[in-house]
Amino acid sequence: MKIDDPVPFTLTERGELLAKRLRIEELEHILRHFDRASMHLLHYVNGIDGMPNADEWQLVKEQIDDMVDPYGPRHPYR
């Protein structure tokens, strides 16, 4: 075996489970962020009396942009 040859790698069952656990924790974190942001938006919108003015619409748009990007639910670390 030479130094530049690739090292054979097989994912162990324990490693695979750890990777899946980390992915699940990341998804739970994203969902908590999404849930918190959507509740803030809901409370804000419920507090608007009548039709929103331009400033209120802008704040609603900013809150939605905080939750969603063009690819779906926004990752809280971006």
N, C-alpha and C positions, 0 to 999 in steps of 0.2 A: 504494500500500500504506500503510495506516494503522499507527500504533504498536501498537494493540491487536489487529491481525490476527495470526492464528497463522502462525508461520514454517513453510514447507513443510519437512518432514523425511523423508528416506529413509535407511534404514540401509544403509551400504555393506557390501560383502562382507567387507572387512577388519574393520569394526566388529562384524559378526555373528560372525566367527570369534573375535575377541577376547572377546566376551561368552560364547561357548560355552566357550572355554578357561578363563575365570574360573569359570564354573559347574562345570566338570569338576574344577578345583582345589579348589573348595569341597566338592564331593561326596567327593573323595579324603580331605580333612581330616576330614570327618564319619565316613567309614569307618575311618580310622586310630583315631579316638577310640573308636568303637564296638568295634573289634577289641581295643584295649588294655583297655577296661573289661570286656569279656566274658572276657578272659584272667585278669584279676584275680579276677573272680567264680568262674571255673573253678578256679583254684588255691585260693581260699578254701573252696569247697565240697568239694574233694578233701581238704582238711585237716580237715574235720569228721569226728569219729569217732562213728558211730552216728547216732541221731536228734538233730537240732539242738535246742538249748534256745531259749527265747524271745529271748534276746539275739542268738544266732546267726541266728535267723530274721529279726530286725529288721535286722541288718547285710546279709543277703542281699537283703531288700526294698529297702534304701537303695541298694545297688549296682545293682539292676535299675532303680530309679527314676532313677538317674544315666544309664542307657543309653537308656531308652525313656520317652516321654511319651504322652499319649492319641492323639497324631497319628502315632506311629511312632518311628523312631530319633531320639533327642534331639540337637539341635544343640549342639555343645560350647560355644558362646558364650552360651547362655541360662543 
